[in-house]
Amino acid sequence: MVAKCDVVVVMGSRSNLKVMTQATNLLKKLGIPCEVRVVSAHRTPRKAHKYIASVEGRGQEFICKTANDRIDLNEQRKRHP
């Protein structure tokens, strides 16, 4: 089980980690708990949808995501309800 956090940081690949680490470092500095996850809405759409649904079910306040120009998590949720 994942601990309750206020912010979930989601990225499509580890190549985004360098940039998103800046965001997570700032959140930590501000005392805001966060969860970081690499899940590709393009390569593993069902896994991405399942994860985002679980996040919503846990009552997270904010989701910070990276996505490429071809697809994003919101679009995947529409395609794979």
C-alpha positions, 0 to 999 in steps of 0.5 A: 500500500502506498502512503498518503501523499498530496501530489503524484508525479507521473512521467512516461519514461525514465528520460523525464526523471532529470526534469521531474526530479527538480519538481520533486525536490521543490515539493520536498523542500516545501514539505509536500509529500509526493509519490513518483511513478514512471508509467507510459500511457503510450506503451502501457495504456491499461497500466497507466489507466489503472494507476491513475484510477488508483490515484483518484481512489486514494484522494490525491489532491494534484497530479503532475505529469509529463507527456509527449505530444502524441498522447497524454494520460487524460486522452488514455483515460478516454480511450481505455475506461 
